[in-house]
Amino acid sequence: MKINCVSSVLAVLLSSCIVAPVAVTAADMSFKPSLAVSEEFTDNVYELVVNKRSDFITHVQPGIAFTYQAPLWNWDVGYTLDYRTYARDSKGDEISHHGNLKGTTFLMENFLYLDVGDTYSRVTLDVSRTAATESSLFLNQTDQNVAFVSPWMLFRPTTKSTLKTGYRFTDTRYWGTGIEKQEQHGFADLNYELTSKLNLTAMYGFTHLESIPSNYNKHDASAGFKYEYTDKSFLFGSVGNSWQRFDRTGATTYLFWDAGVSYDAGFFLATLTTSSKTTEDPLAVSTKENSYSIKLDKTLQRGTLGLNASYSEFINSRTDAIDHKKASCGATARYEVLPGLNANLDLTTEHFGQQAGSSNLPWRFVGNGGLSYAFKNELTLGLTYTYTTELRDLNTLVGSKQVNRAILELKKVF
C-alpha cells in the first residue's frame, strides 16, 4: 500500500517534537534566507541538430538554509525555488523546486535514535546522466521526491565494538515519468576497532520493495575493513553478496563491493575507488551500478587543480543486462585572481553507451568557465559560460549539435 511521503515525514517530525523534551539547552541555530536573480542566454533551447532556437531565460531563486543543533535534536534544511520565464516564449513559465531535509532526534541518549529525511530534486530519465551537468533545464528530466524514516539503536558489546541495528522506510515518488517505489529495510552493522588504525566491519540487511511493475525481497551480507596506513592516507574495502527474489521473474544473486585507496603524497592527493551498489533509476525497479574512478587533486597557494576519470555500468538486476554505460574524464581548476575574485575552469569528455532507439548522441564535450566576485555582506556576482557539443562520431561533425549558454547571476544571502 502506498504511503504519502510528505505526510509520513511531517508525522515523524511532529512525533519527534512530542517525544523529545520541550526544554532544550545549548542550542546552535542558523537561519539564512537568500535571493538570486540571473539572466541566461542559450542559443539552442531544445538542443536540436538543425533549426536551433535561442532564448533569454530569467531566473528568480529565493531560498533558505536552516541548521539547528541541540543536545537532543540535529536538523539541516535547505530549499530553493527556481522561477523561470522565457523572453521569446520558447517555453511557458516554469517553477522547479530543490529541497533537502535531514534530521536526527536522540530519543534515548547514546542508544535510541530517529533519522528522517526528504529530498526533492530534478533528475534525468537516463540514470547515467546528471541533471546538474546537463545543458537543458527540462529535456528528458523528471521531478523526484525521496523521503525516509529510520529508527535505530546503537549497542556497544565491548569497548572496541559497536552494533547499529534498525529499520528504514523509504518512499520514492515522481512528478512526471518514473516508477514509484516503497521500500522497507532492516539492517545490522557491526564495527570492531582491531587497532587504532584498523577497523573491521560486517553488515546484514533485508529489503522488501513494492512498485507497480513488480515487488522483490533481497538479502545482503558483507564484510570489510578500513586501514589508515599513514596520516591522511587510508585503504578500505568490503565485499558481499545479494540474494534477490522478484515476485514475477524468479530470483538472482550477485556480488557487490566498495573499495578504495587514498594517498596523500604531499604535493598531490590521489584517490582510487570502485563500487557495486544499488542506485535509483526512474525507469527501472532495480538497477545496480558498477563504477571505477581515479582522482588527482593538488592544492595551490591560491587555488586548486584536479584530474579525474571514471567508468560506470548500469545493470538491470532482473535481467542481468547492461542498460547503460558511461566513461568520462575531465580537468578542473580554481584560482583566486584577486581577494574576492575567483576564476574556475572545467573541461569534461563523456562517452555514453548508445541504447537502441535512443536519440541521444554518444559523445559529449563540455567546457565551462566562470568568474565570481564576493562583495561585502554576502553579496556575490557571477558570470558563467558553458559550451557543449554532442557528436555521433568523432570523425565527423555531421549530425552533431552544439549549445552555448551564458549566465549572469547576482546572489544575496541575508
Secondary structure, DSSP 4 states (H G I P E B T S, - for coil): ----HHHHHHHHHHHHHHHS-S---S-EEEEEEEEEEEEEEES-TT--SSS---EEEEEEEEEEEEEEE-SSEEEEEEEEEEEEEETT-SS--EEEEEEEEEEEEEEETTTEEEEEEEEEEEEESSTTS-GGG-S-SSTTEEEEEEEEEEEEEEEEEETTEEEEEEEEEEEEEEESS---EEEEEEEEEEEEESSSSEEEEEEEEEEEEEESS--EEEEEEEEEEEEEEETTEEEEEEEEEEEEEETTTEEEEEEEEEEEEEEE-SS-EEEEEEEEEEE--TT-S-EEEEEEEEEEEEE-SSEEEEEEEEEEEEEETTTTEEEEEEEEEEEEEEEEEETTEEEEEEEEEEEEPPPTT--S-SEEEEEEEEEEEE-GGGEEEEEEEEEEEEESBTTB-TT-EEEEEEEEEEEEE-
